[in-house]
Amino acid sequence: MRNKKILITGGAGFIGSNLCKKLVSENEIFSLDNYSTGTVKNHHEGVKYIEADTKEISNIFSVRFDYVFHLGEYSRVEKSIDEYYKVWEYNVHGTNEVIKYCKKYDCKLIYAGSSTKYYNNNNGSKLTPYTFFKAQNTELINNYSKWYNLNYAIAYFYNVYGDNEIDQGEYSTVVGKFINLFHKKEPLTIVKPGTQTRHFTNVNDIVEALILIAKKGKGDGYGIGSEEKMSIIELAKLFKCEYKFIGERVGNRKNSILNNEKLYKLGWKAKTSIEDYIDKKINSID
C-alpha cells in the first residue's frame, strides 16, 4: 500500500499505533484518537495526530481518505458492564459519525468488529454492552451499504497481543498483564475457571491482515485469528511461575469460535506463535 491518504481512528492505541508504524513510511497517515486508552508514547514520526472523539470527525476533516480504519472504539468486554454510557458514546454515536463521513467523502471503511459475536452459536452479542453494540454496528454497516452503497469491509479480531498492548489496569490485555506480573515477580492472576480458550493473535499479523483486507476485501466476515487455541491456564503455564485464581466475571466467555476462512482465501495466515512470543519475553526480562 503506497501513496494513500489514510485515517486511522484510535491511532495512538494498541492496534492503531502498530498500523500507523507499518503504513507511515509510504503513505500520508492521520490519527484521530481521544486518548482514553491511547498514549503519546505510541506516536510515530510522520503521523499527523489529532486529539478528539470520533463523533467530531466531520468537524475536523473535509477531505477524502482512500481508507478509514475505524479502530477507535471502546474495546473491553467485561469492563463494559460498568461503563454502558461510555460504550454507547464511543461505539454508537462515534461510529455513526464515521460511517456518515465515509459515505459523504467516498472513503473505504475498514471496520474492526468483535469476534465475540460468534460465541455461543452466534449469540455472543448478548454477553455485555460492548458485545451488543459491536454486533449491532456490523449489522448497521451491512445494511447501510445496501441502502446507500457504502464501500466497506469488516474485520474481526481474536485476542490480540504484542507491542504497545496495555499491561496493567482495568483495560489491560491478558498477555500484557501476565508479562507485567512476571516482570514484577508477582503471581499471575487467572479469572476462574481458567479453562476458557482463546485464539491469541499477534498484532503484527493483525496489521498485515488489515492492510490485505483494505486492498482486497469487500463486505463482512474477515476473521483475523491464529489457528492456535489455548486456555488461560495453558497460557499462564508458559511463564513457568506461580499463578492464582480470582473470581469469575460477568461476560467472560468460555471459548473463542474461529471464523477466518474468508481471510484465508485472500492469502493470509498467522506467522507468529504465542509460545515463541512468550519465550522471547521471558528470556529477555531480567
Backbone hydrogen bonds in HBPLUS format (Angstrom, degrees):
<---DONOR---> <-ACCEPTOR-->    atom                        ^
c    i                          cat <-CA-CA->   ^        H-A-AA   ^      H-
h    n   atom  resd res      DA  || num        DHA   H-A  angle D-A-AA Bond
n    s   type  num  typ     dist DA aas  dist angle  dist       angle   num
A0003-ASN N   A0026-GLU O   2.69 MM  23  5.90 152.7  1.77 175.0 165.7     1
A0028-GLU N   A0004-LYS O   2.86 MM  24  6.08 158.1  1.91 156.6 163.8     2
A0066-ASP N   A0005-LYS O   2.75 MM  61  5.48 140.6  1.90 146.7 159.8     3
A0006-ILE N   A0028-GLU O   2.87 MM  22  6.15 170.6  1.88 170.5 172.2     4
A0030-PHE N   A0006-ILE O   2.85 MM  24  6.19 154.4  1.92 161.0 169.2     5
A0007-LEU N   A0067-TYR O   3.01 MM  60  6.43 164.4  2.04 159.2 163.4     6
A0069-PHE N   A0007-LEU O   2.85 MM  62  6.26 154.1  1.92 166.5 169.4     7
A0008-ILE N   A0030-PHE O   2.81 MM  22  6.17 159.9  1.85 158.5 164.8     8
A0032-LEU N   A0008-ILE O   3.17 MM  24  6.38 154.7  2.24 130.6 136.3     9
A0009-THR N   A0069-PHE O   2.98 MM  60  6.31 153.2  2.05 157.1 165.7    10
A0071-LEU N   A0009-THR O   3.26 MM  62  5.29 140.1  2.43 122.0 127.9    11
A0010-GLY N   A0032-LEU O   2.81 MM  22  5.99 160.4  1.85 143.8 146.6    12
A0013-GLY N   A0010-GLY O   3.03 MM   3  5.33 162.9  2.06 116.1 119.7    13
A0039-THR N   A0012-ALA O   3.09 MM  27  5.62 153.5  2.16 136.7 132.7    14
A0017-SER N   A0013-GLY O   2.98 MM   4  5.52 151.4  2.07 130.9 137.8    15
A0018-ASN N   A0015-ILE O   3.13 MM   3  5.30 121.0  2.50 100.3 114.6    16
A0019-LEU N   A0015-ILE O   3.01 MM   4  6.33 149.6  2.11 151.1 160.5    17
A0020-CYS N   A0016-GLY O   2.87 MM   4  6.13 156.3  1.93 148.6 155.2    18
A0021-LYS N   A0017-SER O   3.00 MM   4  6.17 160.0  2.04 142.3 147.5    19
A0022-LYS N   A0018-ASN O   3.13 MM   4  6.30 152.6  2.21 139.3 145.8    20
A0023-LEU N   A0019-LEU O   3.09 MM   4  6.27 151.4  2.18 149.3 156.2    21
A0024-VAL N   A0020-CYS O   2.93 MM   4  5.66 151.4  2.02 160.5 163.5    22
A0026-GLU N   A0023-LEU O   3.29 MM   3  6.13 151.6  2.38 124.0 129.5    23
A0048-LYS N   A0029-ILE O   2.99 MM  19  6.31 173.6  2.00 152.5 153.9    24
A0031-SER N   A0048-LYS O   2.84 MM  17  6.09 162.5  1.87 154.4 153.8    25
A0050-ILE N   A0031-SER O   2.84 MM  19  5.99 153.3  1.91 156.3 164.9    26
A0033-ASP N   A0050-ILE O   3.10 MM  17  6.47 164.8  2.12 166.6 171.3    27
A0052-ALA N   A0033-ASP O   3.02 MM  19  5.65 139.7  2.19 112.1 122.3    28
A0042-ASN N   A0039-THR O   3.02 MM   3  5.69 161.5  2.06 116.0 121.7    29
A0043-HIS N   A0040-VAL O   3.07 MM   3  5.26 164.7  2.09 113.0 114.5    30
A0047-VAL N   A0044-HIS O   3.21 MM   3  5.97 168.0  2.23 140.3 143.1    31
A0056-GLU N   A0053-ASP O   3.04 MM   3  5.67 163.0  2.07 116.5 122.0    32
A0057-ILE N   A0054-THR O   3.08 MM   3  5.29 162.3  2.11 118.6 118.4    33
A0059-ASN N   A0056-GLU O   2.91 MM   3  5.28 139.5  2.08 112.9 125.2    34
A0060-ILE N   A0057-ILE O   3.20 MM   3  5.26 146.9  2.32  99.0 108.6    35
A0061-PHE N   A0057-ILE O   2.97 MM   4  6.06 170.0  1.98 160.8 162.6    36
A0108-LYS N   A0066-ASP O   3.34 MM  42  6.21 162.8  2.37 125.3 128.9    37
A0068-VAL N   A0108-LYS O   2.85 MM  40  6.11 157.3  1.90 163.5 161.7    38
A0110-ILE N   A0068-VAL O   2.87 MM  42  6.08 171.9  1.88 155.3 155.0    39
A0070-HIS N   A0110-ILE O   2.89 MM  40  6.11 157.4  1.94 151.0 158.6    40
A0112-ALA N   A0070-HIS O   3.37 MM  42  6.22 155.8  2.44 152.8 148.5    41
A0073-GLU N   A0071-LEU O   2.99 MM   2  5.89 137.4  2.17 104.2  92.5    42
A0081-ILE N   A0078-GLU O   3.19 MM   3  5.95 164.3  2.22 120.1 124.1    43
A0082-ASP N   A0079-LYS O   2.99 MM   3  5.74 146.6  2.11 119.8 126.8    44
A0083-GLU N   A0080-SER O   3.08 MM   3  4.79 146.6  2.20  94.3 104.6    45
A0086-LYS N   A0083-GLU O   3.15 MM   3  5.41 123.3  2.48 104.1 118.2    46
A0087-VAL N   A0083-GLU O   3.03 MM   4  6.33 158.7  2.07 158.1 164.7    47
A0088-TRP N   A0084-TYR O   2.97 MM   4  6.30 157.9  2.02 151.5 157.7    48
A0089-GLU N   A0085-TYR O   2.98 MM   4  6.11 160.6  2.02 141.5 146.7    49
A0090-TYR N   A0086-LYS O   3.03 MM   4  6.23 167.0  2.05 153.4 155.8    50
A0091-ASN N   A0087-VAL O   2.75 MM   4  5.55 160.0  1.79 152.4 158.9    51
A0092-VAL N   A0088-TRP O   2.93 MM   4  5.04 141.0  2.08 130.5 135.3    52
A0093-HIS N   A0088-TRP O   3.13 MM   5  6.59 156.7  2.19 158.5 165.4    53
A0094-GLY N   A0089-GLU O   3.05 MM   5  6.29 153.0  2.12 145.2 153.6    54
A0096-ASN N   A0092-VAL O   2.97 MM   4  5.98 158.0  2.02 147.6 153.5    55
A0097-GLU N   A0093-HIS O   3.25 MM   4  6.54 153.4  2.32 148.2 154.6    56
A0098-VAL N   A0094-GLY O   3.10 MM   4  6.45 150.2  2.19 145.6 154.2    57
A0099-ILE N   A0095-THR O   2.93 MM   4  6.18 161.9  1.96 155.6 159.7    58
A0100-LYS N   A0096-ASN O   3.03 MM   4  6.23 164.7  2.05 148.0 151.9    59
A0101-TYR N   A0097-GLU O   2.97 MM   4  6.12 154.7  2.04 143.4 150.4    60
A0102-CYS N   A0098-VAL O   2.98 MM   4  6.24 162.3  2.01 152.7 156.7    61
A0103-LYS N   A0099-ILE O   3.07 MM   4  6.35 155.6  2.14 150.9 157.3    62
A0104-LYS N   A0100-LYS O   2.96 MM   4  6.16 165.8  1.98 151.4 155.4    63
A0105-TYR N   A0101-TYR O   3.00 MM   4  6.18 162.9  2.03 158.3 161.3    64
A0107-CYS N   A0102-CYS O   2.90 MM   5  4.62 155.1  1.96 131.5 138.7    65
A0106-ASP N   A0103-LYS O   3.41 MM   3  5.11 162.7  2.44  97.9 102.8    66
A0109-LEU N   A0151-ASN O   2.95 MM  42  6.34 164.7  1.98 149.4 147.9    67
A0153-ALA N   A0109-LEU O   2.87 MM  44  6.39 138.9  2.04 160.5 169.1    68
A0111-TYR N   A0153-ALA O   2.95 MM  42  6.39 152.2  2.03 158.5 164.4    69
A0155-ALA N   A0111-TYR O   2.87 MM  44  6.15 166.0  1.89 169.2 173.9    70
A0113-GLY N   A0155-ALA O   2.61 MM  42  5.64 144.7  1.73 164.9 173.4    71
A0117-LYS N   A0114-SER O   3.33 MM   3  6.34 175.4  2.33 124.8 125.3    72
A0118-TYR N   A0115-SER O   3.09 MM   3  5.79 161.4  2.13 119.3 124.2    73
A0119-TYR N   A0116-THR O   3.09 MM   3  5.42 159.2  2.14 110.7 117.3    74
A0122-ASN N   A0118-TYR O   3.33 MM   4  4.06 162.2  2.37 108.0 104.3    75
A0123-ASN N   A0119-TYR O   2.92 MM   4  5.97 137.5  2.10 150.4 161.9    76
A0123-ASN N   A0120-ASN O   3.17 MM   3  5.28 131.5  2.42  98.7 111.5    77
A0126-LYS N   A0123-ASN O   3.26 MM   3  6.15 172.2  2.27 123.6 125.9    78
A0127-LEU N   A0124-GLY O   3.15 MM   3  5.71 171.5  2.16 122.3 123.7    79
A0132-PHE N   A0128-THR O   2.97 MM   4  6.13 157.1  2.02 153.6 160.7    80
A0133-PHE N   A0129-PRO O   3.00 MM   4  6.12 176.5  2.00 155.0 155.5    81
A0134-LYS N   A0130-TYR O   3.00 MM   4  6.08 160.3  2.04 154.1 160.2    82
A0135-ALA N   A0131-THR O   3.11 MM   4  6.11 160.0  2.16 139.7 145.0    83
A0136-GLN N   A0132-PHE O   2.94 MM   4  6.18 156.8  1.99 147.7 155.1    84
A0137-ASN N   A0133-PHE O   2.90 MM   4  6.05 147.9  2.00 142.6 150.7    85
A0138-THR N   A0134-LYS O   3.25 MM   4  6.58 149.7  2.34 144.1 150.7    86
A0139-GLU N   A0135-ALA O   3.21 MM   4  6.56 155.4  2.28 146.8 153.2    87
A0140-LEU N   A0136-GLN O   2.85 MM   4  6.11 155.4  1.91 148.4 156.1    88
A0141-ILE N   A0137-ASN O   2.90 MM   4  6.08 167.8  1.92 152.5 154.6    89
A0142-ASN N   A0138-THR O   3.06 MM   4  6.19 161.7  2.09 144.0 149.1    90
A0143-ASN N   A0139-GLU O   3.02 MM   4  6.20 163.4  2.05 150.1 154.4    91
A0144-TYR N   A0140-LEU O   2.68 MM   4  5.78 160.4  1.71 156.7 163.6    92
A0145-SER N   A0141-ILE O   3.03 MM   4  6.09 153.0  2.11 143.6 149.2    93
A0146-LYS N   A0143-ASN O   3.01 MM   3  5.05 117.0  2.42  95.7 111.3    94
A0147-TRP N   A0143-ASN O   2.90 MM   4  6.24 153.3  1.97 152.3 160.4    95
A0148-TYR N   A0144-TYR O   2.74 MM   4  5.78 164.5  1.76 154.6 158.9    96
A0149-ASN N   A0145-SER O   2.67 MM   4  4.45 131.6  1.90 129.6 131.7    97
A0219-GLY N   A0152-TYR O   2.97 MM  67  5.86 168.3  1.98 142.4 140.2    98
A0154-ILE N   A0219-GLY O   2.92 MM  65  6.28 148.6  2.02 150.2 150.4    99
A0222-TYR N   A0154-ILE O   3.15 MM  68  6.13 158.4  2.20 166.0 163.9   100
A0156-TYR N   A0222-TYR O   2.94 MM  66  6.07 147.5  2.05 137.4 134.7   101
A0224-ILE N   A0156-TYR O   2.67 MM  68  5.71 168.3  1.68 166.0 163.0   102
A0201-THR N   A0159-ASN O   3.02 MM  42  5.94 161.4  2.06 131.9 137.0   103
A0161-TYR N   A0201-THR O   3.06 MM  40  6.23 145.2  2.19 140.8 145.2   104
A0203-VAL N   A0161-TYR O   2.78 MM  42  5.70 144.5  1.91 167.0 168.1   105
A0165-GLU N   A0162-GLY O   3.20 MM   3  5.94 151.2  2.29 144.8 143.2   106
A0173-THR N   A0166-ILE O   2.98 MM   7  5.98 155.8  2.04 158.9 155.5   107
A0172-SER N   A0169-GLY O   3.33 MM   3  5.57 165.3  2.36 114.4 114.7   108
A0177-LYS N   A0173-THR O   2.82 MM   4  5.93 161.0  1.85 153.8 159.6   109
A0178-PHE N   A0174-VAL O   2.96 MM   4  6.08 161.5  2.00 145.0 149.9   110
A0179-ILE N   A0175-VAL O   3.02 MM   4  6.24 162.3  2.05 152.3 156.7   111
A0180-ASN N   A0176-GLY O   3.01 MM   4  6.19 158.7  2.06 147.7 153.7   112
A0181-LEU N   A0177-LYS O   2.92 MM   4  6.15 164.2  1.94 155.4 159.4   113
A0182-PHE N   A0178-PHE O   2.87 MM   4  5.99 157.6  1.92 148.3 155.0   114
A0183-HIS N   A0179-ILE O   2.97 MM   4  6.15 157.9  2.02 145.5 151.2   115
A0184-LYS N   A0180-ASN O   3.05 MM   4  6.34 145.2  2.17 142.6 152.0   116
A0186-GLU N   A0181-LEU O   2.90 MM   5  5.13 175.3  1.90 152.2 151.8   117
A0185-LYS N   A0182-PHE O   2.98 MM   3  4.92 154.9  2.05 102.0 109.3   118
A0188-LEU N   A0242-GLU O   3.04 MM  54  6.49 158.9  2.08 140.7 139.0   119
A0244-LYS N   A0188-LEU O   2.77 MM  56  6.15 157.7  1.82 172.8 176.9   120
A0190-ILE N   A0244-LYS O   2.79 MM  54  6.06 167.0  1.80 160.7 165.3   121
A0246-ILE N   A0190-ILE O   2.80 MM  56  5.92 154.7  1.87 145.7 147.0   122
A0192-LYS N   A0246-ILE O   2.93 MM  54  5.96 158.4  1.98 159.9 162.7   123
A0233-ILE N   A0194-GLY O   3.02 MM  39  5.20 148.4  2.12 153.5 144.8   124
A0232-ILE N   A0196-GLN O   3.14 MM  36  6.20 137.6  2.33 156.2 163.9   125
A0197-THR N   A0254-LYS O   3.12 MM  57  6.42 144.5  2.26 130.5 130.4   126
A0198-ARG N   A0230-MET O   2.87 MM  32  5.55 154.5  1.94 142.5 147.6   127
A0230-MET N   A0198-ARG O   3.02 MM  32  5.55 163.0  2.05 150.6 155.1   128
A0205-ASP N   A0202-ASN O   3.01 MM   3  5.41 126.5  2.30 107.6 120.7   129
A0206-ILE N   A0202-ASN O   3.07 MM   4  6.45 150.0  2.16 146.4 155.8   130
A0207-VAL N   A0203-VAL O   2.90 MM   4  6.14 158.6  1.95 149.3 153.7   131
A0208-GLU N   A0204-ASN O   3.11 MM   4  6.31 162.6  2.14 142.7 146.9   132
A0209-ALA N   A0205-ASP O   3.04 MM   4  6.21 155.4  2.10 143.1 149.8   133
A0210-LEU N   A0206-ILE O   2.89 MM   4  6.18 157.3  1.94 152.6 159.0   134
A0211-ILE N   A0207-VAL O   3.09 MM   4  6.34 160.6  2.13 154.5 158.2   135
A0212-LEU N   A0208-GLU O   3.11 MM   4  6.31 157.1  2.16 143.6 150.1   136
A0213-ILE N   A0209-ALA O   2.81 MM   4  6.04 159.4  1.85 155.5 161.3   137
A0214-ALA N   A0210-LEU O   2.88 MM   4  6.07 154.2  1.95 144.4 151.6   138
A0215-LYS N   A0211-ILE O   3.08 MM   4  6.31 154.5  2.14 145.4 151.3   139
A0216-LYS N   A0212-LEU O   2.84 MM   4  5.92 162.0  1.87 153.7 159.1   140
A0217-GLY N   A0213-ILE O   2.67 MM   4  4.22 139.2  1.83 115.9 127.1   141
A0235-LEU N   A0231-SER O   2.96 MM   4  6.25 151.6  2.04 146.5 154.7   142
A0236-ALA N   A0232-ILE O   2.96 MM   4  6.20 159.9  2.00 147.1 151.8   143
A0237-LYS N   A0233-ILE O   2.98 MM   4  6.25 152.8  2.06 151.0 158.2   144
A0238-LEU N   A0235-LEU O   3.12 MM   3  5.45 144.8  2.25 105.2 115.1   145
A0239-PHE N   A0236-ALA O   3.08 MM   3  5.73 155.3  2.14 115.7 122.3   146
A0240-LYS N   A0237-LYS O   3.12 MM   3  5.29 153.8  2.19 104.3 112.1   147
A0252-ASN N   A0249-ARG O   3.25 MM   3  5.67 158.1  2.30 133.2 131.3   148
A0264-TYR N   A0260-ASN O   3.03 MM   4  6.27 157.7  2.08 154.4 161.2   149
A0265-LYS N   A0261-GLU O   3.20 MM   4  6.47 142.9  2.34 144.3 152.9   150
A0266-LEU N   A0263-LEU O   2.90 MM   3  5.25 147.2  2.01 107.7 118.0   151
A0267-GLY N   A0264-TYR O   2.92 MM   3  5.12 154.7  1.98 105.4 113.7   152
A0277-TYR N   A0273-SER O   3.00 MM   4  6.24 158.3  2.04 150.1 156.6   153
A0278-ILE N   A0274-ILE O   2.96 MM   4  6.13 167.5  1.97 152.0 154.4   154
A0279-ASP N   A0275-GLU O   2.98 MM   4  6.11 159.6  2.03 146.3 152.5   155
A0280-LYS N   A0276-ASP O   3.06 MM   4  6.28 156.2  2.11 146.9 152.0   156
A0281-LYS N   A0277-TYR O   3.02 MM   4  6.32 155.2  2.08 147.0 154.4   157
A0282-ILE N   A0278-ILE O   2.83 MM   4  6.06 158.5  1.88 157.3 162.5   158
A0283-ASN N   A0279-ASP O   3.05 MM   4  6.19 163.1  2.08 146.1 150.8   159
A0284-SER N   A0280-LYS O   2.96 MM   4  5.94 125.2  2.26 138.2 151.3   160
A0285-ILE N   A0282-ILE O   3.43 MM   3  5.50 156.3  2.49  99.5 106.2   161
